Amino acid sequence: MDFALLKAVSRSFYLSMVWLPPAMRRGIALGYMLARATDSVADTSTAVPGKRAEILRQMRRAVLGTLPPDELALLLQALRGEMADAQTNPSEATLLRRFGECLEQLEQVSDVELQLLRRVLSLIVKGQLWDLTYFDDHEVVESADETMRYTYLVAGCVGEFWTDLGLATLGEEFCPPERRDIMAQAAARYGQGLQLVNILRDIAEDAARGRAYLASFREKSETYTRQDSLEIWRNRAFWYLRDGLDYARRLGSFRLRFTAMLPALLGWKTLRLIAQRAGVERVKVSRRTVYATLLEAAWLSVKRRVS
């Protein structure tokens, strides 16, 4: 696994991932690289949506091991050429050119890891395909349930994957096996909360592209204003990140707690910036804040596991 490339495509993820116990590190890193590659294709705005959707389906079949060799060769050629050349981020272009190496890495993981990786990637691509097609006929997601379904497909399922991979590779050190279901549910909400932060952060850019992922809330007697609805979504993101912190505190080692806590703390700080700037501009926590948050996550992670 090329961790230098991983660092280039995601600074914040890399900062936490390197602290994972070695038994988990390869599966988590490989899952991220595969998902980041499909996300790069989904976001290639210079390619028509139909073309991107077809390539995404082929990438999913490649991960599942059901793409015939001749079609796989054509897919890798398209990724190395048209798709890579269309990327504005050089690291993402490199990732697409090396997608075949990521597939080769799949052949080196255990059967359990392979099954988990295939499941999570299949769900993520399903969400990416929904994103590509839904806004052909809509500008706004019509229901909160649809918003939450999307956040589950592209992020909530990752929390479940994280939990199942931890149990498969670390067992009791990760968490008590009998708590798997409740931990996986909390981890799914955590992933959804992180995705809601991303959506809230990018709301102005998405609006400029004719996309609104956050449905307006409606009651039988009234319809909330757009601003009221955004506040409700910010509050939901906050509580889901709080679920993530609680999840992290129940993990069995410092390394696990630190890795799981860091994204939640960074998400909270991003939410505060979003609230302060009212969605007028895209926010990003400073490098200084990131390093301060690393220390905060380390301090909180020193405490023993909460039962």
C-alpha positions in Angstrom: 0.0 0.0 0.0 1.4 3.4 -1.1 0.8 5.5 2.0 2.5 8.5 0.4 -0.2 8.6 -2.2 -2.8 8.2 0.5 -1.4 11.2 2.3 -1.5 13.2 -0.9 -5.2 12.6 -1.6 -6.3 13.1 2.0 -4.3 14.9 4.6 -6.8 14.6 7.5 -7.6 10.9 6.9 -3.9 10.1 6.7 -3.2 11.8 10.0 -5.6 9.5 11.8 -5.2 6.3 9.8 -1.5 5.9 10.5 -2.3 5.5 14.1 -4.5 2.5 13.5 -3.3 -0.9 14.8 -1.4 -2.6 11.9 -3.9 -5.4 11.7 -6.6 -2.9 10.6 -4.5 -0.4 8.7 -4.2 -2.2 5.3 -8.0 -2.9 5.0 -9.0 0.6 6.0 -6.4 2.3 3.7 -7.3 0.0 0.8 -11.1 0.7 1.2 -10.4 4.5 1.3 -8.3 4.4 -1.8 -10.9 2.4 -3.8 -13.7 4.7 -2.6 -11.6 7.8 -3.4 -11.0 6.5 -6.9 -14.7 6.0 -7.6 -15.5 9.4 -6.1 -12.9 11.0 -8.4 -14.8 9.5 -11.4 -18.2 10.5 -10.0 -16.9 14.1 -9.7 -15.3 14.3 -13.1 -17.4 17.2 -14.4 -15.9 17.3 -17.9 -17.3 13.8 -18.6 -21.0 13.4 -19.3 -22.9 11.7 -16.4 -23.8 8.7 -18.5 -20.1 8.0 -19.2 -19.2 8.4 -15.5 -22.1 6.1 -14.5 -20.9 3.4 -16.8 -17.4 3.6 -15.6 -18.6 3.5 -12.0 -20.6 0.3 -12.7 -17.5 -1.2 -14.2 -15.3 -0.2 -11.2 -17.8 -1.8 -8.9 -17.8 -5.0 -11.0 -14.0 -5.0 -11.0 -14.0 -4.8 -7.1 -16.5 -7.6 -7.0 -14.4 -9.7 -9.3 -17.1 -10.1 -11.9 -15.7 -7.9 -14.7 -14.3 -10.0 -17.6 -10.6 -9.5 -18.3 -11.1 -7.8 -21.7 -13.6 -5.3 -20.1 -11.2 -4.8 -17.2 -8.4 -3.9 -19.6 -10.6 -1.3 -21.3 -11.7 0.1 -17.9 -8.1 0.6 -16.8 -7.3 2.2 -20.1 -10.1 4.7 -19.6 -9.1 5.5 -16.1 -5.4 6.0 -17.0 -6.4 8.2 -20.0 -9.6 10.2 -20.2 -10.6 10.1 -16.5 -7.1 10.8 -15.1 -6.4 13.6 -17.6 -9.7 15.3 -16.5 -8.7 15.6 -12.8 -7.6 18.9 -11.4 -5.9 17.3 -8.5 -2.7 15.6 -9.6 -2.9 13.1 -6.7 -6.3 12.0 -7.8 -5.1 11.6 -11.3 -2.3 9.4 -10.1 -4.8 7.3 -8.0 -6.9 6.6 -11.1 -3.8 5.6 -13.1 -3.0 3.2 -10.4 -6.4 1.7 -9.8 -5.2 -1.6 -11.2 -2.7 -1.7 -8.3 -5.5 -1.2 -5.8 -7.3 -4.2 -7.4 -4.2 -6.3 -7.0 -4.1 -5.4 -3.3 -7.5 -6.9 -3.0 -6.0 -10.3 -3.9 -3.7 -10.1 -0.8 -6.3 -9.5 1.9 -8.1 -12.3 3.9 -11.4 -13.7 2.7 -13.2 -11.8 5.5 -11.5 -8.5 4.7 -12.3 -9.1 1.0 -16.0 -9.7 1.7 -16.2 -6.6 3.8 -14.4 -4.4 1.3 -16.7 -5.6 -1.5 -19.8 -4.9 0.5 -18.8 -1.4 1.5 -17.6 -0.4 -2.0 -20.8 -1.7 -3.6 -22.9 0.5 -1.3 -20.7 3.5 -1.8 -20.9 3.2 -5.6 -24.7 2.8 -5.3 -24.8 6.2 -3.5 -22.5 7.8 -6.1 -24.7 6.5 -9.0 -27.8 7.9 -7.2 -26.0 11.2 -7.0 -25.2 11.2 -10.7 -28.8 10.4 -11.8 -31.1 12.0 -9.2 -30.3 15.6 -10.2 -31.1 15.0 -13.8 -34.7 15.5 -12.8 -34.4 17.4 -9.5 -32.6 20.3 -8.0 -33.6 19.6 -4.4 -33.8 16.3 -2.5 -37.4 16.0 -1.7 -37.4 14.2 1.7 -35.3 14.0 4.8 -35.4 10.2 4.4 -33.9 10.4 1.0 -31.1 12.7 2.3 -30.4 10.2 5.1 -30.4 7.2 2.7 -27.8 9.0 0.6 -25.6 9.8 3.6 -25.8 6.2 4.7 -24.8 4.8 1.3 -21.8 7.1 0.9 -20.6 7.3 4.5 -22.8 5.6 7.1 -21.9 2.1 5.7 -18.3 3.0 6.2 -18.9 3.1 10.0 -20.3 -0.4 9.8 -17.3 -1.5 7.7 -14.9 0.0 10.2 -16.6 -1.9 13.1 -16.8 -5.2 11.3 -13.2 -5.0 10.1 -12.1 -4.1 13.6 -13.8 -7.1 15.1 -12.5 -9.4 12.4 -8.9 -8.4 12.8 -8.7 -7.4 16.5 -11.6 -9.2 18.2 -12.1 -8.3 21.8 -9.3 -5.6 21.6 -11.6 -3.7 19.3 -14.9 -4.0 21.3 -16.9 -6.8 23.0 -18.3 -8.9 20.1 -21.7 -9.0 21.8 -21.9 -5.2 21.3 -21.4 -5.4 17.6 -24.9 -4.3 16.6 -25.1 -1.3 18.8 -21.6 -0.2 17.9 -22.3 -0.6 14.2 -25.4 1.5 14.5 -23.5 4.3 16.3 -20.7 4.1 13.7 -23.2 4.4 10.9 -24.7 7.5 12.4 -21.2 8.8 12.9 -20.4 8.4 9.2 -23.7 10.1 8.3 -22.8 13.0 10.5 -19.5 13.5 8.8 -21.2 13.4 5.4 -23.7 16.0 6.6 -20.8 18.2 7.6 -19.4 17.9 4.1 -22.8 18.8 2.6 -23.3 21.8 4.9 -19.7 23.0 4.1 -20.3 22.7 0.3 -23.8 24.0 0.3 -23.0 27.2 -1.7 -21.0 25.4 -4.3 -23.6 22.7 -4.7 -26.3 25.3 -5.1 -24.3 26.9 -7.9 -24.5 23.5 -9.7 -28.2 23.3 -9.2 -28.0 20.7 -6.4 -29.4 20.8 -2.8 -28.9 17.6 -0.9 -30.6 18.8 2.3 -34.4 18.4 2.2 -36.6 21.0 3.8 -38.5 19.8 6.9 -42.3 19.9 6.7 -44.9 19.3 9.4 -48.6 18.9 8.8 -49.4 22.4 9.9 -46.4 24.3 8.7 -43.3 24.3 6.5 -40.0 25.4 8.0 -38.1 28.1 6.4 -34.9 27.1 4.6 -32.8 28.6 7.3 -34.7 26.7 10.0 -34.2 23.5 8.0 -30.5 24.1 7.8 -30.3 24.6 11.5 -32.1 21.3 12.0 -29.5 19.6 9.8 -26.6 21.2 11.6 -28.1 20.0 14.9 -28.5 16.5 13.5 -24.9 16.5 12.3 -23.8 17.7 15.8 -25.6 14.8 17.6 -24.4 12.2 15.1 -20.8 13.4 15.7 -21.5 13.1 19.4 -22.5 9.5 18.7 -19.1 9.1 17.0 -17.3 10.4 20.1 -19.2 8.0 22.3 -18.4 5.2 19.9 -14.7 6.1 20.0 -14.6 6.1 23.8 -15.8 2.5 23.8 -13.0 1.2 21.7 -10.3 -1.0 23.3 -7.0 0.8 22.8 -5.5 4.3 22.7 -4.8 3.9 19.0 -8.4 3.0 18.1 -9.9 5.8 20.3 -7.5 8.4 18.9 -8.2 7.4 15.2 -12.0 7.4 15.7 -12.1 10.6 17.8 -10.2 12.8 15.5 -12.7 13.2 12.6 -15.5 13.9 15.1 -13.6 16.7 16.7 -12.6 18.2 13.4 -16.2 17.9 12.3 -17.4 19.8 15.3 -15.0 22.6 14.6 -16.1 22.7 11.0 -19.7 22.9 12.1 -18.9 26.0 14.2 -17.3 27.7 11.3 -20.3 26.9 9.1 -22.7 28.4 11.7 -20.5 31.5 12.0 -20.4 32.1 8.2 -24.0 31.0 7.5 -23.0 29.1 4.4 -21.8 32.1 2.5 -18.5 30.6 1.7 -16.8 27.2 1.9 -15.0 26.8 5.2 -11.9 24.8 6.1 -10.3 24.5 9.5 -6.7 25.8 9.6 -3.6 23.7 9.8 -3.0 25.1 13.3 -6.5 24.0 14.3 -5.8 20.5 12.9 -2.7 20.1 15.0 -4.4 21.5 18.1 -7.2 18.9 17.5 -4.6 16.1 17.2 -3.5 17.0 20.8 -7.1 17.2 22.0 -7.9 13.8 20.5 -4.8 12.3 22.1 -5.7 13.7 25.5 -9.2 12.4 25.3 -8.0 9.0 24.1 -5.7 8.4 27.0 -8.7 7.6 29.2 -9.6 4.0 29.5 -12.4 2.4 27.5 -15.9 3.2 28.6 -18.0 0.0 29.1 
